[in-house]
Each structure stands twice: as structure tokens, then as C-alpha cells.
Amino acid sequence: MSVTRSYLDFEKPVAELESKLEELKTMAARDGAVSISEEVGRLEAKAAAALSDIYAGLTPWQKTQVARHPQRPHFIDYCAGLISDFSPLAGDRAFGEDQAIVGGFGRFRGRPVCVLGQEKGSTTETRLRHNFGMAKPEGYRKAVRLMELADRFGLPVLAFVDTAGAFPGIEAEERGQAEAIARSTEACLALGVPNVAVVIGEGGSGGAIALATASRVLMLEHAIYGVISPEGAASILWRDQGRAADAATAMKITAQDLLRLGIIDGIVPEATGGAHRGREAAIAATGAAIEAALVEFQGLGPDEIRDRRAAKFLEIGRKL
């Protein structure tokens, strides 16, 4: 069954062309005697060119919208496409289970690994179940538990980041949200095994850093990563959420800006039109980037892995 494509505001020219294409294809299917293949080919080429032109010059705010696209592949899609024999584990052994962070153990291209990721959900039901990817303290404490297990058994840690931020509710604060995020960040830094983090959509604030303090930090081409959402920054700086586009530009939250500043280590390419238009290609490219990152740490001992990770983050502070 085909899925209705969701278009962003700036994609309206493409939406109109693809709508005409669907009409022509429906007409051709209904009346096989009418040959419209030439017109279909012309429109397909025109739509592809329009899409390519739009995505060649996306603004930071437009990239933010692409990173939040409802049909963009989420953690469970990457896990299903890259991890075999995945066995999820639940609970923090202190309070309860938080499904905003999904984690467990499996095999990445035959190699046993620990896998963690924020899952936003793709339907109303799953979004509520996973709390839109916004973890509470027990989610980060579960992540710490799994990272410590991975370290004990010498398994690399793969983290997939996709969250607007940690859950800001009163109950999360009462249970020690800030401390849990800090402990998770500390656990990342203490790992004697390599960890690779990939920002697949939104990398929001401490909620992202808690999993993304990694030996190698990668971002998808149209993902974003920042200390606060553009809307939040606009509210603080100008008391006007309507200036979110200005905030997105000023904050340097795109993968291209962050690579230039030395905050991240690499960019994973997406299909023209975003990862939601080429899900399999995005997942495959992410797998290749992760494998290349892990190869860099082959043969290194725990102390050298920790030292390299620490040096990487200290260098960010020195350069900026």
C-alpha cells in the first residue's frame, strides 16, 4: 500500500508537479489506450530538477524542517536495517522503563555491539508511547547501564540521536533529570571501547549530548544539532518565536556548519529530497560511515581510546 507523501512548505513547486504526475499515471492506468509516457517522462524530469534545485540551497531553517519531517526514518528503522539479532533490554534498575530511549545488544555487520537510540515514533500511538523521543531520567540511567555492560564485555557502542531534547516535565526534574544527563555524558567519556554517535534527525541540547559524547560524531546531511531549538532561542533572544529562522541561521546548527567548526567528525549523505525520499540509501550510507569510524580504533587499548576521545572534545574548546 502506497503512503501519501508529506510535503514541506518550501516544497510546494515539487508537490504540484508530482500531483500532476499522479493524475497522469492514474489516467493511463484507467485508459490504457492513451499513451502519455512522453508527458510523464517530461514531468518526472521537471520534478526531479525542481527538487534538486531546492535542496541544493536549503537554509538552516529549512534543514530544521527536513530534520523533523514526519516520514524521516527513525531509530527503529536504522536498527532494523543495520543490526541483526537485536535483543532489547529495558529498565534502569532504579525506577522503571523509559521507551523514549531504546537500547540493547546485537550484531553490526557480524560484530557484536551495544545499540542505543532515541525513538520519536511514527504514528500517534507510537509517538505517545515513546514520548516523542524526549527521555526522562530513567531513560538516561538505562543508557548508562547498557554502556557499562558494553564496556565490561568490550563491545563498541553505537548511538542514534534524534530528540528535540530531554523531557522537561516536573516529574523528570523531581527524579533528577540534570544529574541523569550528566551521568550519561560521563559514562560516554569513561568508555574504554569506541563509541560512534549519529545524529539522524534532531540533536537537541543535553538530551542529545548524553548519548553523543562519542569517539566519532556523525550527522546526516540534513540533520541539526544544537543547544536549544530555534524556536526556543528566538523566544529567549527576541521574545518572538516567529524569528526561529533567524535563530537557526545564527546558531550554526547544520551539519555543514558543525563540520567546519570541528564539532562533528563527518557527514552522511542523504538522497535528494531528504532521507525520507531515500530511506534505504540513508540507512546504507549510515552503516558505511559507522564501519569506517570503527575501523579507526582497531587495535587500540582502552586507555588510548579514552585519551583520544578526551582530546577530541578538549580540542573543540581550544579551537572555539
GUDRENSE-478519 format. One record per residue (C-alpha): residue in three letters; chain; z, y, x. Coordinates in Angstrom, 2 decimals, always signed. Each point is the difference from the previous one (the first is absolute). Layout:
N
ala;A;Z;Y;X
...
//
This chain:
320
met;A;+0.00;+0.00;+0.00
ser;A;-1.03;+3.37;+1.43
val;A;+2.65;+2.64;+0.56
thr;A;-0.64;+3.55;-1.18
arg;A;-0.18;+2.23;+3.05
ser;A;+2.36;+2.95;+0.15
tyr;A;-1.47;+3.22;+1.40
leu;A;+1.79;+2.89;+1.66
asp;A;-0.75;+3.59;-1.01
phe;A;-2.15;+0.73;+3.04
glu;A;-2.05;-3.17;-0.63
lys;A;-1.50;+1.30;-3.27
pro;A;-3.59;+0.25;+1.37
val;A;+0.19;-3.67;+1.00
ala;A;+1.59;-0.94;-3.32
glu;A;-2.90;+1.55;-1.91
leu;A;-2.61;-1.81;+2.09
glu;A;+1.76;-3.35;-0.21
ser;A;+0.45;+0.42;-3.75
lys;A;-3.78;+0.47;-0.36
leu;A;-0.49;-3.08;+2.17
glu;A;+2.18;-2.10;-2.31
glu;A;-1.94;+1.24;-3.01
leu;A;-3.30;-0.97;+1.60
lys;A;+1.25;-3.43;+0.99
thr;A;+1.33;-0.59;-3.51
met;A;-3.37;+1.03;-1.42
ala;A;-1.82;-2.33;+2.37
ala;A;+2.28;-2.90;-0.90
arg;A;-0.56;+0.64;-3.70
asp;A;-3.79;+0.35;+0.25
gly;A;-1.37;-2.08;+2.84
ala;A;-3.51;+1.20;-0.68
val;A;+0.82;+3.48;+1.25
ser;A;-0.29;+0.27;+3.78
ile;A;+2.27;+2.69;+1.35
ser;A;+0.67;-1.42;+3.46
glu;A;-1.60;+3.00;+1.69
glu;A;+2.18;+2.46;-1.91
val;A;+3.12;-2.12;+0.67
gly;A;-0.78;-0.06;+3.73
arg;A;-0.51;+3.75;+0.06
leu;A;+3.31;+0.66;-1.75
glu;A;+1.88;-2.47;+2.20
ala;A;-1.27;+1.76;+3.11
lys;A;+0.89;+3.39;-1.45
ala;A;+3.52;-1.12;-0.96
ala;A;+0.58;-1.55;+3.44
ala;A;-1.17;+3.20;+1.72
ala;A;+2.22;+2.16;-2.21
leu;A;+3.01;-2.23;+0.70
ser;A;-0.67;+0.08;+3.74
asp;A;-0.31;+3.80;-0.01
ile;A;+3.27;+0.43;-1.89
tyr;A;+2.00;-2.36;+2.20
ala;A;-1.41;+1.43;+3.21
gly;A;+1.85;+3.25;-0.61
leu;A;+3.19;-0.81;-1.90
thr;A;+2.76;+2.59;+0.14
pro;A;+3.60;-1.12;+0.69
trp;A;+0.81;+0.40;-3.70
gln;A;-2.97;-2.12;-0.99
lys;A;+1.11;-2.65;+2.49
thr;A;+3.42;+0.10;-1.65
gln;A;-1.64;-0.80;-3.32
val;A;-1.97;-2.86;+1.56
ala;A;+3.18;-1.39;+1.60
arg;A;+1.60;-0.04;-3.47
his;A;-3.00;-1.47;-1.81
pro;A;+1.26;-2.46;-2.64
gln;A;-2.60;-2.61;+0.96
arg;A;+0.70;+0.16;+3.74
pro;A;+1.08;-3.39;+1.43
his;A;+3.76;-0.34;+0.34
phe;A;+2.30;-2.09;+2.17
ile;A;-0.39;-3.19;-2.05
asp;A;-3.78;+0.23;+0.47
tyr;A;+0.32;+0.32;+3.79
cys;A;+2.57;-2.79;+0.08
ala;A;-2.23;-2.32;-2.02
gly;A;-3.02;+0.82;+2.15
leu;A;+1.62;-0.15;+3.44
ile;A;+3.08;-2.24;-0.22
ser;A;-0.11;-3.73;-0.65
asp;A;+2.99;-2.17;-0.95
phe;A;+1.93;+3.11;-1.06
ser;A;+3.60;-0.73;-1.02
pro;A;+1.75;+3.04;-1.52
leu;A;+3.73;+0.49;+0.45
ala;A;+2.18;+2.05;-2.33
gly;A;+3.24;+1.92;+0.09
asp;A;+2.01;+1.92;+2.57
arg;A;+3.03;-2.33;-0.14
ala;A;+2.13;+2.98;-0.93
phe;A;-1.03;+1.44;-3.38
gly;A;-3.18;-1.45;-1.44
glu;A;-3.78;-0.27;+0.05
asp;A;-2.36;+2.99;+0.17
gln;A;-3.60;-0.82;-0.83
ala;A;-1.27;+3.35;+1.28
ile;A;-0.06;-1.70;+3.41
val;A;-1.51;-3.48;+0.17
gly;A;+0.61;-2.03;+3.11
gly;A;-0.04;-3.46;+1.45
phe;A;-1.59;-2.26;+2.58
gly;A;-3.48;-1.43;+0.34
arg;A;-2.90;-0.44;+2.39
phe;A;-2.36;+2.72;+1.17
arg;A;-3.15;-1.67;+1.35
gly;A;+2.02;-3.08;+0.83
arg;A;+2.88;+1.89;+1.60
pro;A;+3.43;-0.01;-1.71
val;A;+1.13;+3.52;-0.92
cys;A;+2.45;+1.95;-2.11
val;A;-1.72;+2.15;-2.64
leu;A;+1.46;+3.00;-1.82
gly;A;-1.58;+2.47;-2.37
gln;A;+0.61;+2.52;-2.73
glu;A;-1.70;-1.06;-3.21
lys;A;-0.86;+2.67;-2.58
gly;A;-1.39;-2.32;-2.67
ser;A;-3.34;+0.26;-1.75
thr;A;+0.90;-0.22;-3.70
thr;A;+2.70;+1.67;-2.06
glu;A;+2.08;-3.18;+0.10
thr;A;-0.28;-0.53;+3.75
arg;A;+0.50;+3.68;+0.80
leu;A;+3.31;-0.04;-1.88
arg;A;+1.01;-3.31;+1.60
his;A;-0.70;+1.32;+3.51
asn;A;+1.34;+3.50;-0.80
phe;A;-3.33;+1.54;+1.11
gly;A;+0.72;-1.09;+3.58
met;A;+3.10;+2.21;+0.30
ala;A;+2.70;-2.15;+1.55
lys;A;+3.76;+0.22;-0.51
pro;A;+2.56;-0.76;+2.74
glu;A;-0.09;-3.73;-0.69
gly;A;-3.75;+0.01;+0.69
tyr;A;+0.49;+1.45;+3.47
arg;A;+2.95;-2.31;+0.66
lys;A;-2.22;-2.94;-0.95
ala;A;-2.56;+1.30;+2.50
val;A;+2.68;+0.14;+2.70
arg;A;+1.05;-3.56;-0.81
leu;A;-3.56;-1.27;+0.35
met;A;-0.69;+1.95;+3.20
glu;A;+3.14;-1.39;+1.60
leu;A;-1.07;-3.53;-0.99
ala;A;-3.44;+0.62;+1.50
asp;A;+1.55;+1.28;+3.22
arg;A;+2.26;-3.04;+0.22
phe;A;-2.98;-2.35;-0.20
gly;A;-2.41;+2.09;+2.08
leu;A;-2.42;+0.83;-2.83
pro;A;-2.06;+3.22;-0.11
val;A;+0.67;+2.30;-2.94
leu;A;-2.85;+1.41;-2.11
ala;A;+0.84;+2.88;-2.35
phe;A;-2.28;+1.45;-2.68
val;A;+1.08;+3.49;-1.04
asp;A;-0.87;+1.39;-3.42
thr;A;+2.64;+2.17;-1.62
ala;A;+0.46;+3.54;-1.25
gly;A;+3.49;-0.23;+1.52
ala;A;+3.32;-1.75;-0.41
phe;A;+1.45;-0.03;-3.52
pro;A;+1.92;+3.29;-0.51
gly;A;+2.21;-1.10;-2.92
ile;A;+3.76;+0.48;-0.17
glu;A;+0.71;-3.73;+0.18
ala;A;-1.98;-0.27;+3.24
glu;A;+1.98;+2.85;+1.53
glu;A;+3.25;-1.60;-1.15
arg;A;-0.92;-3.23;+1.78
gly;A;-0.85;+1.77;+3.28
gln;A;-3.72;+0.73;-0.04
ala;A;-0.02;+2.15;+3.15
glu;A;+2.06;-2.51;+1.96
ala;A;-2.23;-2.88;-1.09
ile;A;-3.15;+1.86;+1.11
ala;A;+1.64;+0.83;+3.34
arg;A;+1.03;-3.64;+0.52
ser;A;-3.52;-1.18;-0.75
thr;A;-1.47;+2.51;+2.46
glu;A;+2.54;-1.14;+2.58
ala;A;-0.91;-3.64;-0.62
cys;A;-3.68;+0.81;+0.64
leu;A;+0.87;+1.63;+3.32
ala;A;+2.26;-2.89;+1.05
leu;A;-2.59;-2.74;-0.51
gly;A;-0.77;-2.04;+3.10
val;A;-3.24;-1.14;-1.63
pro;A;-3.07;+2.19;-0.67
asn;A;-0.21;+1.64;-3.40
val;A;-3.15;+1.51;-1.47
ala;A;+0.11;+2.38;-2.98
val;A;-3.03;+0.91;-2.08
val;A;+0.06;+2.93;-2.42
ile;A;-2.32;-1.33;-2.72
gly;A;+0.48;+2.82;-2.52
glu;A;+2.86;+2.49;-0.02
gly;A;+2.48;+0.20;+2.84
gly;A;+2.72;+2.14;-1.52
ser;A;+3.00;+1.34;+1.92
gly;A;+2.87;-2.21;+1.19
gly;A;-1.01;-2.62;-2.52
ala;A;-3.05;-0.64;+2.18
ile;A;+1.61;+0.53;+3.41
ala;A;+2.56;-2.72;-0.79
leu;A;-2.80;-2.56;+0.36
ala;A;-2.46;+1.95;+2.15
thr;A;+2.05;+0.53;+3.18
ala;A;-2.24;-2.51;+1.70
ser;A;-1.52;-0.98;+3.31
arg;A;-3.37;+0.96;-1.49
val;A;-0.50;+2.20;-3.06
leu;A;-3.38;-0.16;-1.70
met;A;-1.37;+1.85;-3.02
leu;A;-2.88;-0.66;-2.31
glu;A;-2.68;+2.67;+0.18
his;A;+0.99;+1.74;-3.24
ala;A;+3.76;-0.68;+0.07
ile;A;+2.60;+2.75;+0.38
tyr;A;+3.30;+0.11;+1.90
gly;A;+2.52;+2.83;-0.11
val;A;+3.63;+1.07;-0.32
ile;A;-0.43;+1.08;-3.62
ser;A;-2.65;-0.06;-2.71
pro;A;-2.38;+3.00;-0.17
glu;A;+1.43;+0.83;-3.43
gly;A;+3.55;-0.08;+1.35
ala;A;-0.91;+2.18;+2.97
ala;A;-1.76;+2.52;-2.27
ser;A;+3.07;+0.17;-2.25
ile;A;+2.26;+0.73;+2.97
leu;A;-2.25;+2.40;+1.90
trp;A;-1.60;+1.94;-2.85
arg;A;+1.94;-1.15;-3.08
asp;A;-3.36;-0.99;-1.43
gln;A;-1.23;-3.62;-0.24
gly;A;-3.44;+1.40;-0.74
arg;A;-0.34;+0.72;+3.71
ala;A;+0.20;-3.68;+0.94
ala;A;-3.51;+0.18;+1.47
asp;A;+1.12;+2.78;+2.37
ala;A;+3.06;-2.05;+0.98
ala;A;-2.09;-3.11;+0.67
thr;A;-2.19;+1.97;+2.40
ala;A;+2.91;+1.66;+1.78
met;A;+2.03;-3.20;+0.40
lys;A;-2.65;-1.95;+1.98
ile;A;+0.52;-3.19;-1.98
thr;A;-3.40;-1.65;+0.43
ala;A;-0.68;-2.89;+2.36
gln;A;-2.43;+2.13;+1.98
asp;A;+2.56;+2.79;+0.56
leu;A;+2.77;-2.43;+0.90
leu;A;-2.13;-1.92;+2.48
arg;A;-0.91;+3.26;+1.72
leu;A;+3.68;+0.95;+0.16
gly;A;+0.97;-3.39;+1.42
ile;A;+2.19;-1.00;-2.96
ile;A;-2.01;-3.12;-0.78
asp;A;-1.88;-2.41;+2.24
gly;A;-3.16;-0.79;-1.93
ile;A;-2.07;+0.43;-3.16
val;A;-1.31;-2.89;-2.09
pro;A;-3.39;+0.82;-1.57
glu;A;-0.54;-0.13;-3.74
ala;A;-3.18;-0.51;-2.01
thr;A;-1.83;+3.13;-1.14
gly;A;+1.84;+1.03;-3.12
gly;A;+3.37;-1.35;+1.12
ala;A;+1.70;-3.37;+0.33
his;A;-0.14;-0.52;-3.77
arg;A;-3.80;-0.21;+0.23
gly;A;+0.10;-2.49;+2.86
arg;A;+3.23;-1.95;-0.30
glu;A;-1.07;-3.05;+2.01
ala;A;-1.44;+2.16;+2.78
ala;A;+3.20;+2.10;+0.22
ile;A;+2.19;-3.10;+0.15
ala;A;-2.21;-1.63;+2.65
ala;A;-0.06;+3.16;+2.12
thr;A;+3.78;+0.25;-0.26
gly;A;+0.37;-3.59;+1.17
ala;A;-2.23;+0.66;+3.00
ala;A;+2.01;+3.11;+0.92
ile;A;+3.30;-1.86;-0.26
glu;A;-1.28;-2.83;+2.19
ala;A;-1.20;+2.46;+2.64
ala;A;+3.41;+1.71;-0.02
leu;A;+1.90;-3.27;+0.41
val;A;-2.19;-1.05;+2.94
glu;A;+1.31;+3.02;+1.95
phe;A;+3.49;-1.54;+0.07
gln;A;-0.85;-3.54;+1.02
gly;A;+2.05;-1.16;+2.94
leu;A;+2.54;+2.82;-0.23
gly;A;+3.73;-0.70;-0.14
pro;A;+2.42;+1.46;-2.58
asp;A;+1.30;+2.75;+2.30
glu;A;-3.48;+1.23;+0.90
ile;A;-1.04;+0.00;-3.67
arg;A;+3.05;+2.09;-0.92
asp;A;-0.58;+2.36;+2.93
arg;A;-3.66;+0.55;-0.92
arg;A;+0.89;+0.70;-3.62
ala;A;+2.71;+2.46;+0.99
ala;A;-2.30;+1.73;+2.49
lys;A;-2.67;+0.33;-2.69
phe;A;+2.29;+1.90;-2.35
leu;A;+1.60;+2.08;+2.74
glu;A;-3.48;+1.08;+1.09
ile;A;-0.69;+1.34;-3.49
gly;A;+2.97;+2.33;+0.35
arg;A;-1.05;+1.11;+3.46
lys;A;-3.60;+0.74;-1.03
leu;A;+0.80;+1.87;-3.19
//
